[in-house]
Amino acid sequence: MSCGMAGLKKYDFWLAVAAALLVLLSVWQLEQQRAGITVKRIETGAGPVTLYHAGGRAVGPPVVVAHGFAGSTTLMQTISLDLARAGFTVAAFDFHGHGRSRPLMSADITRIEGTTRQLVAQTAEVLDWLRGHTGLTGPAGFVGHSMATDVIIRAAENTPDASSIVAISMYSDAVTETAPGALLMISGAWEHRLRAVALGYLAQTDPQAVEGQTVRRGDLMRRAVAAPGTEHLSVLFSTTTLRETRDWLAATLGHTPDGRSVVTSPWILVLLVSLVMLLRPLSRVLPAGQIEGTPLNPGRYLGIQVAAGSAGFVAASFGAGSVAGIAAFQGLAVFLCVWGAVCLALLYKSGRRFRAPSPAGTALLLFWGLGVFALALDRYGAAFVPVGPRLPLMAVLCLGTLPFMLADRMLHHNAPLWQRITGRVAPVGVLALLMSTGTGQMGLLFTVLPVLLLFWLVYGTMGHWISRRAGPETAGIALGLCFAWAIAASTPLFAG
């Protein structure tokens, strides 16, 4: 037994050493990508704008970079840094309702005159600010991803000298046979439907055109390419995307690019995985408790899931509404609260008793999940810190996320694999059903579903290690606070 414990401690030691070294290496590599680039976040009338340019002065052609739905300035920073290194002056910004932008999006998403017009006006305002702040004149470019492709194409229609557009993962009804004049369409190789859309718009210029070919007709110039081995998100980090974007903007804006390309995606992945893995040996410093827990028999387990899901669905259907002027979140908070409360009540009836959590274990998971992992993700990957209206939203969400995650941990502690899988699929399925019914505008919150799955993958793994050492109650309370943070920080906000 002592030899086994010694071996385990030795394994944890070397895991900690390896993970820590990889964290340091990846941070160093990511910071090196910023070398020689001025990055400055500025509050403007259009919201917070991040300005990128090489050296001390902004002298290159102006380019506005816009993110997709549920994205952020941070998610687009690889492209922004790459363009700045190539000599362009870049203004990247958070759309209203996203990231660190405080105004909310209009919930009028079905009409061009609603949300789309609001975001088009904001995009044009960012370009006006960029010109005024830097004094740059001449032609400008737009780069947009997903939702932003439609926005930038419409913004360019009424923007003087907006002569070049790069649309990544494009879908837009605003493209015509005569406009925009210079359009590069980049799709992930696995985005088959969007690749077909791009080829359709390429055919407006030349019916025989294929991917990788630049076609011209008079003042019209178009090109469609596919980034190998990528989908809707990873396409943003592809070397093909970076090369095609800088070459297209250089050719259409009359600029000669310089500087090597930015490489961030492998180091972001290494950093985040290493941070998760580093918590495992750190959790071993917690005092080992006598953590008991016998799995529920299948009938009782499924009965709890059915009862919790049914009660949560009914409660959210009648309790949906806005929170602090933000659409739809009341229904989500009610669903999570009722689901968790019903689970906890039935677990108590089944003989499961709540035990006092370990303050040290809760503090460790909160510190690592929010003070380390979340801040690293926010700096290098995607906006992940709640600010402005997201802070009171987080407080309200805690009323639901705390009982939900506490019940999840207690229900699945030492449970077999099929129960743990069922416990992840069931709430996601019920939430998806609620959103599909349009109850209380809950369909606006569809991005919560992938957030929940990713949360269980990342934070659930960290919570599992804490739970095994300090008990499911300890991990459940910390995960409840972390989950409220994750939803509040990452979900697009609409005015309710």
Secondary structure, DSSP 8 states (H G I E B T S, - for coil): -HHHHHHHHHHHHHHHHHHHHHHHHHHHHHHHTTTTEEEEEEEETTEEEEEEEESSS--S-EEEEE--TT--TGGGHHHHHHHHHTT-EEEEE--TTSTT--S-B-S-TTSIIIIIHHHHHHHHHHHHHHHHHH---S-EEEEEETHHHHHHHHHHHTSTTEEEEEEES---S---SS-SSEEEEEEETT-HHHHHHHHHHHHTT-TT--TT-EEEETTEEEEEEEETT--TTGGGG-HHHHHHHHHHHHHHHT----S-----HHHHHHHHHHHHHHHHHHHTTS-----------HHHHHHHHHHHHHHHHHHHHHH---BTTBTTHHHHHHHHHHHHHHHHHHHHHTT-------HHHHHHHHIIIIIIIHHHHHHHTS--S--TTHHHHHHHHHHHHHHHHHHHHHHHTT--HHHHHHHHHHHHHHHHHHHHTTGGGGGGGTTHHHHHHHHHHHHHHHHHHHHHHH-HHHHHHHHHHHHHHHHHHHS--BB-
